[in-house]
Amino acid sequence: MYGQAEGWLLFPVFWILEDARGKASLGMLALMFKPAYAMLTMPYRVAQWIRDRRWRDLFTLLGLGGGMMGAAFLIDPAWHWHLIGGLARRGDNPELRARNMTIWAFVERGGMWFIPLGLCLIAGVLLGIAAWRAKETRAHLMLAVSLFTFPNGLNPVSSMMVLPFVETRNEILALVATSWLVAGLEVLTGGFGGFYLANVFVALALRVRRVKAGVP
């Protein structure tokens, strides 16, 4: 059952990352199905549209969003409270806690796990600075940070949402190799979950490397 939603959500994520005209607005609405992926990515892109005065994209988003929310209120007037309550209860799921792939997985383990957590944060900050310097990778950085820090955690399958970051054959091979290495570490640690963040690290680093090389 894991990964079914993420499979079709890859298209909306790609539209938002590439800032596709018209499709990016549809992508944002689709990500409401999984708000974790829109947590920072959507506000960043909307702020960019406001700055660049892209009113058509904004009006498209507002129009479609208003229609969708209006229909939701007709079906269930308290849907927004149910959504907030559901997000707040994610931490009560023992299976989710056991398979948590965000930085909170390290916090929950505690003890010696704070050492790799510290190294992870240092590497994340350095990579984040490099990603923010290039306009082409800022939206990718927003998605990566969302995957790292989403409250109450995410399932390991959520790490597949970085697939739009890679394009060339070598990049795909590097990400696949990282995924297999992570899977092996997860087996050795009894399904820790946090190692899946390596997929996010590698994908973002590959994207930054390609942009620095002058390939958008």
C-alpha positions in Angstrom: 0.0 0.0 0.0 3.0 2.3 0.6 3.9 4.5 -2.3 0.6 4.4 -4.2 -0.1 8.1 -3.6 3.5 9.2 -4.1 3.5 7.5 -7.5 1.0 9.9 -9.1 2.1 12.9 -7.0 5.5 12.8 -8.7 3.9 14.7 -11.6 2.5 17.6 -9.5 5.8 17.8 -7.7 7.6 18.0 -11.0 5.3 20.8 -12.3 5.9 22.9 -9.1 9.7 22.4 -9.2 9.9 23.3 -12.8 7.3 26.2 -12.4 5.3 25.0 -15.3 2.7 27.6 -16.3 -0.8 26.5 -15.4 0.2 23.0 -14.4 2.0 24.3 -11.2 -1.3 25.6 -9.9 -2.9 22.2 -10.5 0.1 20.6 -8.8 -0.3 22.6 -5.7 -3.9 21.6 -5.3 -3.0 17.9 -5.9 -0.4 18.2 -3.1 -3.2 19.0 -0.7 -3.7 15.2 -0.7 -0.3 15.0 1.0 0.3 18.4 2.6 3.8 17.5 3.8 5.2 18.0 0.3 3.6 21.4 0.0 4.6 22.6 3.5 7.4 24.9 2.2 7.4 24.3 -1.5 4.0 25.9 -2.1 4.5 29.1 0.0 7.9 29.7 -1.7 6.4 29.3 -5.2 3.4 31.5 -4.4 5.7 34.2 -2.9 7.8 34.1 -6.1 4.6 34.6 -8.3 3.6 37.6 -6.2 7.1 39.1 -6.5 7.1 38.5 -10.3 3.5 39.7 -10.6 2.4 36.5 -12.3 -1.3 37.2 -11.6 -2.6 34.7 -14.1 -0.9 31.8 -12.1 -2.2 33.3 -8.8 -5.7 33.7 -10.1 -5.7 30.2 -11.5 -4.6 28.8 -8.1 -7.2 30.9 -6.2 -10.0 30.0 -8.6 -9.3 26.3 -8.6 -8.5 26.3 -4.9 -11.7 28.2 -4.0 -13.8 25.8 -6.1 -12.2 22.8 -4.5 -12.6 24.2 -1.0 -16.2 25.2 -1.6 -17.1 21.7 -2.8 -15.3 20.2 0.3 -17.4 22.4 2.6 -20.6 21.3 0.9 -19.7 17.7 1.5 -18.3 18.1 5.0 -18.4 21.6 6.7 -15.8 20.4 9.3 -13.3 18.9 6.8 -10.6 21.4 7.7 -10.7 20.4 11.4 -10.6 16.7 10.5 -7.5 17.4 8.4 -5.8 19.2 11.2 -6.8 16.6 13.7 -5.5 13.8 11.5 -2.1 15.5 11.1 -1.9 16.0 14.9 -2.6 12.3 15.5 0.1 11.0 13.1 2.5 10.7 16.0 0.1 8.3 17.7 0.7 5.7 15.0 3.3 3.2 16.4 4.1 1.9 12.8 4.8 5.5 11.6 7.1 6.1 14.6 9.0 2.9 13.8 9.4 3.8 10.1 9.9 7.6 10.5 12.4 8.9 7.9 12.7 12.5 9.1 15.2 14.0 11.5 12.8 13.2 14.3 13.6 9.5 13.9 17.1 10.3 15.3 15.6 12.4 18.1 13.2 9.6 19.1 16.1 7.1 19.3 18.2 9.5 21.4 21.5 8.5 22.9 24.3 7.9 20.4 21.9 8.7 17.6 22.3 12.4 18.4 25.8 12.1 16.8 24.7 11.2 13.3 21.8 13.7 13.8 24.3 16.5 14.4 26.4 15.5 11.4 23.2 15.3 9.3 22.2 18.8 10.3 25.7 20.3 9.6 25.7 18.6 6.2 22.2 19.8 5.6 22.9 23.4 6.4 26.0 23.4 4.1 24.1 21.8 1.2 21.1 24.1 1.9 23.3 27.2 1.5 24.7 25.9 -1.8 21.1 25.2 -3.0 19.8 28.6 -2.0 22.5 30.4 -3.9 21.0 29.3 -7.2 17.5 30.3 -8.1 17.0 27.1 -10.0 17.4 24.9 -6.9 15.5 26.9 -4.3 12.2 25.1 -4.8 14.1 21.8 -4.6 15.6 22.9 -1.3 12.1 23.8 0.0 10.9 20.3 -0.8 14.0 18.7 0.8 13.6 20.7 4.0 9.9 19.6 4.1 11.0 16.0 3.8 13.6 16.4 6.6 11.4 18.2 9.1 7.8 17.3 8.6 6.2 17.1 12.1 5.4 13.6 13.3 7.5 12.1 10.5 7.0 10.6 7.1 7.2 7.0 5.8 10.4 6.0 4.0 8.6 5.9 0.7 8.3 9.7 1.0 12.0 9.8 0.0 11.0 8.9 -3.6 9.6 12.4 -4.0 13.1 13.6 -4.9 13.1 11.6 -8.2 12.3 14.8 -10.2 15.7 16.1 -8.9 17.7 13.8 -11.1 17.8 13.7 -14.9 20.9 12.1 -16.4 21.7 8.4 -16.5 24.6 8.8 -14.1 22.5 10.8 -11.6 19.8 8.1 -11.7 22.4 5.4 -11.2 23.8 7.3 -8.2 20.4 7.7 -6.6 19.6 4.0 -7.2 22.9 2.9 -5.7 22.2 5.2 -2.7 18.8 3.7 -2.3 20.2 0.1 -2.2 22.8 1.1 0.3 20.2 2.7 2.5 18.0 -0.4 2.2 20.9 -2.5 3.4 21.6 -0.2 6.4 17.9 -0.3 7.3 17.9 -4.1 7.4 21.0 -4.1 9.7 19.3 -1.6 12.0 16.0 -3.3 12.1 14.1 -0.8 10.0 15.2 2.5 11.6 13.9 4.7 8.8 16.2 7.7 9.2 18.8 6.5 6.8 16.4 7.2 3.9 17.2 10.8 4.3 20.4 10.0 2.4 18.3 9.7 -0.7 17.2 13.4 -0.2 20.8 14.5 0.4 22.2 12.8 -2.7 19.4 13.9 -5.0 19.7 17.6 -3.8 23.5 17.5 -4.1 23.2 16.1 -7.7 20.8 18.8 -8.6 23.0 21.6 -7.2 26.0 20.1 -9.0 24.2 20.1 -12.3 23.1 23.7 -11.9 26.6 24.8 -10.9 27.9 23.1 -14.1 25.6 25.3 -16.1 23.0 22.7 -16.9 19.5 23.8 -15.7 
